[in-house]
Structure formats: structure tokens, C-alpha cells
Amino acid sequence: MGKARILIVEDDASLAEVLDYNLSQEGYETQVARDGQQGLREIRLRCPDLVVLDLMLPMIEGLEVCRLLRADPATQGLLVLMLTARAEESDELVGFSVGADDYVTKPFSVKVLLQRINALLRRKEQDTGDRDIIVSQGIMIDRRRHRATAGDRPLDLTPSEFGLLSALVRQPGRAFSRAELIDVALGDDAIVLERTIDVHVRALRKKLDRYADLVETVRGIGYRLRDPADIAAT
């Protein structure tokens, strides 16, 4: 794999410089944008593999940038790691609800940030040896092309939602804990609240539309894709 391209969208010049230097030292190709508007422009021009996106930005705030990326088919699969100076749980959940793949609160260790970035990129690239195409109950996952459909309708999924749905579809009937789903959807290096997975499941169900009921809540455990045997018995 060639060098991954990372765009840093950060209005704090000193922090942007630190991130730019350390990511470059790690072997990544980097670019810096100082506001949301410039960030969107650079994303469309340079097609990065991952965006480090500050929450509080001039011109267009980070949450709105993330919403716009997820609404555009050309960028809906782009990895987004959000940065914020606020540590409230609601901020983290809102960040994930608009499609962020991970979330880091300032101040943070650069080493930890690099680990989170490496985990996101590794998760996107790794091939676990499973079948390229998996089908269950009308939901199709094409891992090679990173595409999913429900019936004949394509699903516009974030990378985290794709990982989550892939795990469920591979093993219908198996109940996954929230911790297990965080590992498969966000990477085993992710440090997030277990409630975060509930946000991803709500977003996934909304996109599944009439197939949403296939994703079942297992009380006290987490979630599963309904077992086809259960459907046949009803």
C-alpha cells in the first residue's frame, strides 16, 4: 500500500503544525486546512484517505463539514477523526451521529492520536479472509468494493456503519456485545463510550429502512442480526 493521504483541518496553527510534523514523520502524506470551507475544498481536490477534523472551526464548523461529507456519495466513505476541546458525552455522541469514525478530546497525546489513526486506516485496508460477498435476508455486503445493498437499494454507509453491518450479516443470530461491535466497527484501539455503538445502530437502522427490524436489540448484551430460522418459524 502507498502512503496514506491525511488532511488536517485545524484552525490552531501551533497544533496543526505539530500534527503535520508527526504525521509526516510517521510516513503519511499530509495537507493542512485552517477552516471548514478550505477543508471541504481540499477534500474535493486531493481525495485524502483520512481527515483529522476539528469540531470548532471558522467558516463552517466541523459537525457541518462531517454532515456534508456523509451526504455526498463521493466522500461518504471517507474516514473522519474528530478533535474537540470539550469532553461532554453529548459532544462525542453528536460527533458519531453525523458519521465521525472516531473522536479524540483535547488535550491528547500525539502518540495516542497516531495509534487511533493507524487503527482506522488498518481497519479499512485489512482483509480478514472472509468471503468478498455476503448475503443474508436481503442484505448484501460486497467487501472488496466496500458496498452494501438492502433489497435492490444501495446503502450509503460510513466506514463504521459498514463494519458494523458486515459483522452482523456474517453471523446472523449471534448476539454481539457493544464492546465487540466497537472493535469491529471502530477498531480495537478505539476508546469510546459503549453508548456510542447505539448511535451507529440507530443510524444504520434508519438507512436500512424496511429491513431495519432485522437488527435486533438483545437486552443486557447488545445487538444481533435476526436469525433466518426465527423468521421461518413465525
N, C-alpha and C positions, 0 to 999 in steps of 0.2 A: 504494500500500500504506500502511495506517495504521502508527502507531508499534508496533514490536515490543515485547512484554512480556517482561522478563527478571527472573527470580528469582535472587537471590544467596543461597546457603546457605553461610554462613561464620561460624565462632564467634569469630574475631579481630575485635573491634569496630572497631579502627582501620582494618584492611584493608577490612572491609565498608563502612565509611564512604567510603573512597577510591574503591572500585568503584562504590558507589551514586552518588556525585557525578559521576564521569567518565562513567558510562553515561547518566546523566540529561542531562549536557551534550551527549552525542552524539545526544540525541533519543529515547532509549528510555524506556519506562515501567518503573520499577524497584520491586522489593519486596525486603526483606531478611528472612531467617530465620536464627536463630542456632544451630539444631541440626537433626539429621536428621528428628526427629519433626515439628517445626514446618515443616520444608521440605516434607515429604510432604503435610501438611495444607494448606499454601498452594498447592501444585501442584494439588490436587484442587479447591480453592476458586476459584482465579484462572486456571487453564489458561494458563500462560505459554507463550511461543514458544520460549524457551531457558532452561536452568538452568545457572548457574555454581555448581558443586558442589565443596566442599572434600572431600578424601579423609578426613581425620581430624576427625570431628565427635562432639560429645556425643550421647547417647541412641541414635542409630542412625548408624553410620559411613557415609561416602559410598559405598563399594562396595555396601553392602547397599541403600542408597537407590536406586542405579542398577539393581540387580537387580530390586527391587520395581517400578520404573517400567517396565522392559522386560517384566516378567511380566504387566502389566496392559494389556489391549487399549486402554484409554482413554488411556494415556500411553506406549505402546511406541514411538510415532513422535516423541516429544519430544526436541529437541536437548539434549544434555548435554555441557558442557565441564567437565572435572575439573581441580581445583587440588590440588597436593601440595607439601609442603616437602621431599620425598625425591626423589632423582634416579635411583634404581636402575632399570635397564632392566626388571626384573621387575615393578616397580610400574606402569610405563607399559603393559606388555603385559597385566597383570591388569585395569587400568582399561579397556582396549579390549575385553578378553574378556567383560566384563559389559555391554558395549554403549555405552560412552562414545564420543562422536563426535570429541572432541579432548581434549588433555591438555597442561596448562601447569605447569611446575615453578617454585616459589618459590625465590628472588625473581625477579620478572619485571617487564618494562617494561609500564606500563599501555597505552602505545601499541601494543605487540605484542599484548597481550590483546585490545584493541579490534579490531585487524586480524583476529585469529582469529575473534572473534565475528561481525564483519561478513561474513567469508568463509563461515561456517556458514549464516548467515541468507540470504546471497545465493545459495548453492548450493541451498538449499531452495526459493527462490522463482523462480529463473531458469528460463526456458523456452528450450531450445536450438533450438527449431524442429523437433525430431524428431516423428514420429508420436506421438499420445497413447497408442495401444495397440500393443504389440509382442509378437509371439508367435514362439517358436522351440522346437520339440521338446517341446511340452507345458508350457512355462513361459510365462506371460502377464504382461506388465508393463503396468499402467494408470498412466501418468504423471500424468494430470490428477487422478485420485483417490488417487494415491500408494498403489496396491495391487498386490500380486503374488500369483499362484497357481501351484502346481505340480500339474498334473492338475486335479482339481476342488477341491484343498485350498488354502485361503488361507494365505499365509505371513506370520507376524508378524515383520517385518524392522525393524531400526533404520534411521534415515536413511542411515547409511553403508553398511549392507548393501544397502539398496535401490539406492543409487547404483552400487555395485559390480556387482550383478546386472544392472541396466539397461544398463551399459556392455557387459558380456559378451553379453547377449542381442541387443543392437543389431547386433553384428558377430560372429556365430558363426564360428569358425575362425580369427579374428585373435588372435595372441599379444600380450597386453599385458604390458609390463614392470611391476614392482612400483611404480616411480616414477609411471608413467602411471595406475595404478589408485589410488594415493594421491591424485592430482589429482582423479580423478572421484568417488572415494568420500569423501574428507576435505576436498577443496578445494585449489586450487593455492597457498594461503597456509599450508597445514599444514606444520609442521616436525616430522616424526616419523621413527622408525626404519623402514627398509623392511620389517623383520620384522613390523611392525605389521599389514601387509596380510595376512600369513599367518594371523594371529589372526582377522581378519574372514572370510577364506576358510574356515577351519575351522568357524566359527560358521554361515556360510552353507550349507556342505555338510551340516551336521547338520540344519538346518531344511529343506533340500531333500529329505532322506530318500532315497527310491528314485531320485530324479533327481540325487543328489549326484555321480555319476560323470560327468555332463555337464560339470562344472567340472574341467578337466584342468590338471595342472601341466606347464608347459613348461620342461624342465630348462635352467638357465642364463639364463632370461628372466623367466618369471612365470607367468601363467595365461591360459587361453582357455576359451570355451565350445566343446565339441566340434562340429566341422563336420558338418552333416547329410549331406554327401557321404561322409564317412568311415563313418558309420553305415550308409548304404545299401550301401557296398562290402563290409561284413562279413557 
